Amino acid sequence: MRRSKALIVLLISKVCDFLMLCGRRACADREIHTGSARVEVSIPRAGFAELAAGAHTQVAWAHGETTVAFHAECWETLRDLAASGDMVAAELALMRVSEATAERFDSSNTLEAKAKRAAGLLSAASSVICFTGAGISTAAGLRDYRGKRGKWTLEAQGEQIAYTTEYEALRPTFTHEAIAKLVEMGRLVYVVSQNADGLHHLSGIPYSKLSDVHGSAFTERCSKCAARYVRQCYVPDDTAEEYLAKTGKRKSAGSVPAHIKRCRGCKSNHWTGRQCDKCGGALRDTVVSFGDGLESSVLGPALEAAARADACLSLGSSMSIGPSNQVVLMQRGPLVACVRQDTEMDTHCASTGGVRAYGDCDDFMRALMGAMLGEEAFAEWVASLAAKAPLYDAQRPPPGCCKKRGDIFVKK
């Protein structure tokens, strides 16, 4: 009986340790185990059409599967083969598409070592800023943009994105909680976020130490006196797109609410239909879409904090969209960055003596917080997070009662 139980435990541990199969046919050990370094890529469903049946391929492309994983070393071997042209033409085309979506994951040991080194760098600095992007909110249920199943990736592959996000039901992730704790401790002096999901503020970071440079779906401002209002519900009037024709003209002038007007910059509507409690001015949402300018009152404090900073922690961002990405370059110390894909700032990480980690931000921040707080204090802090759930619920409507939407920045 004891031998049987031991065998069952062993089998369960092997199953739990097994993650997925390596896509390289010549891989000696196809199993990719939990905690090992790997690369995951995305391919369009239509990408298999050019692969002839029975063609010799370097990768075990599974028809219908849109995500393929590889051991890190197998992926590099495949890239070398692609560079040398040692692939059939159709597979070479798939590799080129895959490379643009590649997400890298350090081994768990490497990620932990990088997090510990990052903790040392951040602890030694006197003024640290944090820069965040969509990658920190994927664990909350939002889709990112450039990832293997990101919004822009899927759109480029011809896939339609369903409207499935109830923004009011989103809650801060472990990374949001860690950032809020570091702000509370005084280890982070300012947070600059390109996200408009409102989760940093919900986690407890005051706007005196936070710039949502691309706006927030939960904040509207007065067009006259600039007073700002943080709401419990999604602020943008996304029904406006139903009234405005693609030509830029109203569908039927008599039936369109008076507050709806097409913005000259982003071609969408910013007006919410509500009025300011202080001066009666018309309120508009703060979401910054492509074509809009950033608010100087929001970007200014971020740039000022960056000019004083001697270290930067960047999480979940490719750091490629300006002008707010300049805070990463303005600060005068090491850049610590965790994001799954290669970025144009990777050389800056190296030149500043920083840390470049690949993987999930939550995993990285668990290791970093453990190193910064110490084992006992870390355990106490993690145990305290459950008590914040009722506080978050009190600031949002009950889940399931609000509209499901698509991308914040296109207001649909």
N, C-alpha and C positions, 0 to 999 in steps of 0.2 A: 504493500500500500504506500509506504513512504517513498519507494523508488518511483511509483506511478505519479505521485504528487510532485516529486522533484522533476520528473520528465515533463509534466504539464507546465510547471513554472518555467523550465528551460525553453519550451516551445513558445510560450507566451512572450517571454523576453526577446526571443529571436524575431517574432512577428512584430512586436512593438519597435524593435530596433531597425527593422527594414523599412525604408522610406519609399523607394521606387526603383525601377530598372534603368540602368545606363543605356542611352540610345546608340552608343557606338557598337557596331557589330563585333569588332575585334577586341572588345574589352574582356580582359581575363576574368574579372569578377563583376558580373552585370549588376549585382545588388548595390544600391546606394544606401548606406546606413545612416541613421540619425546621427547628426553631429559631424558628418564628413563634409569636406569641401565639395561643392557642386555648382553647376550652372544650369539654369532653366531658361528655355527659349519658347517663343510662340511662333506659330506658322499659320497662315490663312487656310481656311477649309478648302479653298479652291486651289491651294498650292500643290496638291497631289496630282492634278489633272495631267501635267506634263510628264510625270514619272511613268515610263513604260512598264507594263506588267512583267515581272521577272528580271528587271534591270538590276545589275550588280551595284549596290549602294553601300557607302561607308556607314550610313545611319539606318537603323531599323525604324524607318518612318512608319507610324501606325496610321493608316487612313482613317480620317474622322477625328483623330486626336489632335488637339491644337497646342498642347504643351508637351515638350520633350525635355528630359533631364539627362545630364551627363556628369560623370566624375570630372572634377576641375581639370585634371591632367588629360583626360580623354577629349575634352572640349578643345584644349590647346592643340592637341594632335590633329583634330579635325580641321581647325583653322589653318594649320600648316598645310594640310592636304589641299584645302580649298585654294590657298594662296599659290600653290604649285600647279593647280589645275588638274590634280589627280582625282577627279570626280566626273561623273557623267554630267552633261550640261544641265539637265533638269534638277539634279541634286545640288549642283553648284548654285543655281538660282535660289533654291530653298535655303541653303546655307547663308547666302547674302541677306535674305529677309530675316533669318533667325538671328544673325549677329546684331542687327539693329535693335532687337528686343531682349538681348541676353541679360539675365539677372544673375548676379554672382552671390554665392554664400560662402563665407569663410567657415572653416571647421569650427566646432564649438570651442576647442582649445585655443585656436588662433584668435577667435572673437573675444574670448575672455582675457587673453593676454593683451590684446589691443585696448580693451576697455580699462584694464588696470593701468596701462601706460597713459591713457587719456585722462583718467582720474588724477594721476600725478600732475599732469600738465595743467589741468583746470584748477587744481588745488593750489598750485604755485603762482597762478595768475592773480592779479588784484582786481581786475575789472573784466568779467567774461560776459559776452553777449551770446544769445542763442538765435539761430536762424532755422525756420522750419518750413517744410513743404508737404505735399499731399501724401508722401510715404508714411507719415506718422498717423494718418487717419484711416489707412486701409483696414487696420485691426478693428476700427469702430464700425466698419461696414461701407465706407466710401471707396469708390474706385479711384486709382491714381491716373496719371496721364500717359507717361512714357513706359510704364511697366509692361511685362509680357501680356497682361490682360488689361492694360490701361485704356482709357477712353480714346486717346489719339491713336494708339496702336491698333485697336479694333476697327476704328473708323477707316484707317488707312488700308485695312484688310477687307473692307467692304461689309463689315458687320454692323447691324443695327443695335443700338444700346437701349435697353428697356428702361422705363422710368420706374425705379423700384425703391428709391431712397426717401424715407420719412425723416427729414432733417431734425425735427423736434424729438425724435426717438434716439438720436445719436448721443453717446456718452463718452467722456474722456477715456483714452486708452492708457495703458501703463506708462507710455512715454509722456503723455500729457501730464499724468500725475507726477512723474519724476521731475519734469521741468518745473512744475508748480512748487514742488518741494525744494528744489535748488534755488528758486526765486525767494521762497520763504526763508531759507537759510542764509540768503545774501550771497550765495555762490554765483548766481546769475543776476546781473544788474539790469538786464533788459532782454526782452524777447521780440524778435521781428519775424512775423509769420506771413507767408503768402497764401495761407488757407482762409477761406471765407465761411468755415463751418461753425465758428463761434465756440469751439471746444476749449481753447486756451482760457478764454474769459470764464467759461462755465467751470473750469477746473479750479478757479479761485485767483487767477492772476489779474490784478487791477490794471486798468488802462493807463495808469501812470507808469507802468513798467512793461507795457505791451503795445505794439503797433501791428494791427491787422492791415498791412499795407495794401492788400487787394480787397479790403472791406470785410464786412460780416453780414451774413444773411439774417442776423438778428438785431442789427443796428440800423437806425435811420437818423437822418440829420435835417435840421431846418435850413431851408435855402436862403433865409433872411438873416437870422441871428446865429446860425451855426450850432445851435443847441443839439445835443445828441441824445438819443433814446435807445436803450437796450431793451428789447422785447423778449417775451417768452416764446413767441411764434415767429415763423418765417416771414420776413418783412417784404421782399419784392413782390410786386403784383404781377405774377407770371401769367395771368389771364390776358395781359395786354397784347401778347403775341397773337392771340386769337382775334383781336380787333384790328391790328395793323397788318396791312397787306405787304407782301414782299417788295412791292414797288416803292414802298415808303409812303403811300397814300392810305388814308383811312378806307376801310371797306364800305362803311355806310355811316356818314358823318352824324346822322341823327341818333344812332344807337350806341355810339362810342362814349364811354365815361369821359367827362371833361378833363380829368387830370392826366389822361394818357397822351403822352407825346413822345415821338421818336427822337432818341438822342442822336445828335449829329456825329458823335464819335463812334459808339458801339452799335448804333442803329436799333437799339432796343429802348425800353421805357424804364426810367428810374423813379418816376413819381408814384407815391404809394396811395394817394387819395386822402391822407390824414393831414391834420394841421398841428402846428407847434402849440404847446400849452402856454408858452411864455409870450410869444408875439403874434401867434395866429398864422405864421408863414406856412407855406406848403412844405411838406416833408418828402424827402426822397431817400431811396435806399442807398447804401454805401458800397454796394458790390461793384468792383472795377472789372469790367470786361475788356477784351481786346479792342483798342481804339479809344478807350477812356484814359484820361490822365489820372495820376495818383494825387490824393489830397496832400497838400503841403503840410497841413497840421498833423498828419499821421506819419508821413515819410520823414519830415524834419527831425522829430525826436529820435527816430531810428538811426538816422545818419549821425546825429550828435552823439548818441551812445556808442556807435561804432568808432567814431573818431577818438573816443577816450579809451576804448577797449584794448586789452593786451592779450586776448585769446577769444576764439569763436568756436562754439559747438553747433555744427550744422547737422540736422537730422531730417531724413526723408525728402531731400531736395536735390535736384540736379544742379542747382545754383546757376541756371542759364538764363533766367528771365530777369531783365533789368527794368527799371533802374535799381530796384531794391536789392538785387544780388550784389551790388557794390559794397554792401556792409561787410561782406566776407573778405573783400580786398582792402577795405579801409582800416580795419582793425590791425594792430601792429604786432601781433603774436602768432602762436601756432594755430592752425586750423585743424579741428577734429571733426571729421565728417563720417556719417554712416548713412549709406544709401546703396541700394542693390546694383545700380548700374554705374558704368564708368561715366565720369563727368569731365568737363573742361577745367574744373578746379583741382583735379587730382594732382597736377604738378605743383600747384600752390600748397597743397597739403605737405608734399615732400620738401619743398623749398623752405617752408616755415618750421620744419621739424615737427610737424603735426602727426596725426594718426588718420589713416584711411581704412575704415572698416566696411566690409560688405556683409549684408544680412538684414534681418528684421530689426527695426529700431527698438522694439520692445525687448528683444533678447540682449541687444547691446546695452540698453539702459539698465536692465536688471544687473548685469555684471558691473557696470560703471557705478551704480548706486550702492551695490554691495561693497565695492572698494572704497567709496567715499564715506559711507556711513559706518562701516564696520558691521560684523555679522549680527550682533545683538540688536543694535539700533535699526539695522535694515529690516530685520524680522518684525520688530515692533511697528515700524512704519508701514510695512506691507499689510500687517494685520489691521491697522487703523483705516485702511482705504475703504473697507466695506461700509463704514459709518458715513461715508460721503454720499452714498447712493441716494438716501432720502433727501439730502440737500439738493442734489441734481434734479430729482423728480419734482421737487417743489418749484423749480424754476422753468419747468416745461409742462405742456399739456400731457394728459395720459397717453401712453403709446397706443397707436391704432386709430386715433381720432383725427389725424391730420392727413393731408394729401401726399401721395407719393410723387416724387419729382425726379428730374434728371440732373444734369450738370448745373450747379449754382450760376456759373458765369454766362450761361445762355438763357437762364431764367425760364426753364421749362420743367 
